[in-house]
Amino acid sequence: MKFGLAAANTIPFTDPDAAHRLAVASEAAGFDSIWTVEHVVWPSAYDSEYPYHPSGKMPGTPSIPIPDPLIWLTWVAAVTSTIRLGTGVMILPQRNPVVLAKEVATLDHLSGGRVELGVGVGWLREEFEALGAPWDDRGRRTDEHIEAMRLLWRVDEASYAGRYVRFQDVSTNPKPVAGSVPITIGGHSEAAARRAARLGDAFYPGPGSVDLLEIAIQRMQAQAERSGRDPREVEVSAAFPGRLLDDPVAAVERMAVAGVDRLMVPAYLLTRGDFETTMGMLAELVAGFS
């Protein structure tokens, strides 16, 4: 089992010193990766339903800082050397894929090939409207963005002619260290499971019960087989849907049975009690299963 630290660019780790402290401690504790969340804007009033809380609303208030994921990861990359740097997730159809390909490849190059690009289609219509980004076709846009970015990472003088993305004989450098960047497909929907099976290097289902998680993984695996892929090629990351620290050993074992390859530990656990004590407990957990 791998262990990632999720939602790391949130309070109180939005401040520069706290971000460095978190990243250095996570690497020392044996976490394989550290992951960010993203919202460019937080509308004060929205009708869109947040899918990961019973209230249908994001926890917190619009004044909560959510640093840009790539800039935050660049900041912590400079003080670490082995921990992988993940976006969990970036809202891909809100971004220009050519610009994003350049940004991600640059971070991967500077960090020694440590980037994991997690992407999702988004759920907050009002955020799309504020950014001037189309909403209704965001799934198809996401597919094209993934294809276009991988092409730009792979070759120079690249050409792509899609419905939403078009370029002819262009090159962007530096290239990613390994020739590409692993792409994780995030989301709770059946469409996300299908997209992960077709296009993803990994799958990050949204939080929920273990039963719902197993259904999402089974959907992804079935679609992968229909697409001619070995489902084992698609790594699965997931957050434990419950109080992880109540019985951490049982929690990890349950997730392994469900088919999870990486357990995402929420960074907010480190705000409960003494930071060093909680991180020490997590380090023991990581060491016991790595």
Salt bridges, closest charged atoms under 4 A:
ASP32 OD1 - ARG262 NE 3.03
GLU38 OE2 - ARG95 NH2 2.37
ASP68 OD1 - ARG95 NH2 3.10
GLU103 OE1 - ARG95 NH1 3.97
GLU116 OE2 - ARG84 NE 2.49
GLU127 OE1 - HIS39 ND1 2.84
ASP136 OD1 - ARG125 NH2 4.00
ASP137 OD1 - ARG141 NE 3.24
ASP143 OD1 - ARG195 NE 2.61
ASP143 OD2 - ARG198 NH2 3.36
ASP156 OD1 - LYS175 NZ 2.55
GLU190 OE2 - ARG194 NH1 3.72
ASP201 OD2 - ARG150 NH2 2.97
GLU214 OE2 - ARG254 NH1 3.13
ASP230 OD2 - ARG232 NH2 3.04
GLU233 OE1 - ARG229 NE 3.50
GLU235 OE2 - LYS2 NZ 2.77
GLU235 OE1 - ARG262 NH1 3.16
ASP246 OD2 - ARG243 NE 3.27
GLU276 OE2 - ARG21 NH2 2.57
